[in-house]
Each structure stands twice: as structure tokens, then as C-alpha cells.
């Protein structure tokens, strides 16, 4: 029984080291999604004003 516990503990340490050694953080998809969302939100803000611009120009001059 002691051998099994030691094997499991050693194996879990190996898994932690392997995930850290890969060099890629686990949250990379979250960061990528936030960057993509930021790019889309800038585009949406730019294109939403365009239809209203003609109305503003007509009102002021």
C-alpha cells in the first residue's frame, strides 16, 4: 500500500512539472479571447457612428 501511495505522489509531481515545463500558460485562450473581443469592440464603435454622422452634419450645417 505504501508503494502505491508513493507512486501516486511521484506521478502527480511529474504531471505538475510537465505542465509548467511546456511554457504555455493555461489561461492563454482567455487572454486571446479578450484581445479578440477588444478588436471587435473597436470596430463596432467605429461603424456604429458612421450612419449617424450624416444626421449630425445635416443638423449643424
N, C-alpha and C positions, 0 to 999 in steps of 0.2 A: 504494500500500500504506500509506503514511503517513496518507493521508486516512481510510482505513478504521479504522486504529488510533485516530486522534484522534476519529472519530465514535463508536466503541465506548466510549472513555473518557468522552466527554462524556455519552453516553446513560446509562452506569452511574451517573455523578454525579447526573443528573436523577432517576433512579429512587430513589436514596437520599434525596434531598431530598423527593421526593413522599411517600415512606413516613413520613418524620419530620414532614412538614407536616400529615399527616392528623390528628394529635393523639391517636390511639388506639394504645396500646402493643400489641405483638404478643402479649404473654402475658395479655391480658385474659380470655381463655377459661379459662386455667389458674386465675387468681385467682377468677373466677366459680365454677368447679367446686369449688375449695377452700371457698369460702363456702357453697355449696350442701351440700357434704358435712358441714361443721360444723353446719349447721342440722339435717340429718337425724340426725347422731350425737347431738345433744342430745335430739331426740325419741325416739330408740331407747333412750337411757339412762333417760329418764323412764318410758317404757311397759314396760320390762323389769322394773322394781322393783314395779310395781303388782300382778301376780299373786302375788308373794312376800310382799307386805305382810300379807295375811290370815294366812298361816302364822306370821309373826313376832308378830302381835298375839295369836294363839292360844297361842303358847309363853310369852309374857311376861304374859299376863294377862287 
